[in-house]
């Protein structure tokens, strides 16, 4: 099994602004504010986080074989 990639190029679907971001390993990121247009983005239906929806690389839990919805909100 290859190493988990922690860097993803995030592309805003509203304005196309791209930025390389470090993905968190201890939690999912459900919101992201674009630096280009300031849109606040949420994951697409069926995705667990914004990186799975708009990043060039899926989040670490998905990379290691997790399922969609792998990240659960704190109880």
C-alpha positions, -999 to +999 in steps of 0.1 A: +000+000+000+013+034-009+017+064+014-012+086+021-010+119+003-018+149+026-016+177+000-045+184-024-051+212-050-085+226-041-104+241-070-134+264-064-164+254-085-177+290-084-147+309-097-120+284-106-095+297-080-069+270-072-049+266-040-027+238-026-040+229+008-028+205+036-056+180+044-064+174+081-057+138+093-078+140+125-111+154+112-131+160+080-134+195+067-170+202+059-166+239+050-141+258+029-140+295+021-125+303-013-098+329-012-108+340-047-145+347-045-152+340-007-179+314-015-183+291+015-184+256+000-197+223+015-192+187+003-213+175-026-241+150-018-225+116-011-190+130-003-176+131+032-157+164+030-148+193+007-115+177-003-134+147-017-157+171-036-133+197-049-097+185-042-073+168-066-068+140-040-095+125-018-092+128+020-068+105+039-096+081+053-108+075+017-073+070+005-067+042+030-099+024+019-127+041+039-162+044+026-181+075+016-193+091+048-162+079+066-160+110+087-187+113+113-196+145+132-187+145+169-215+132+192 
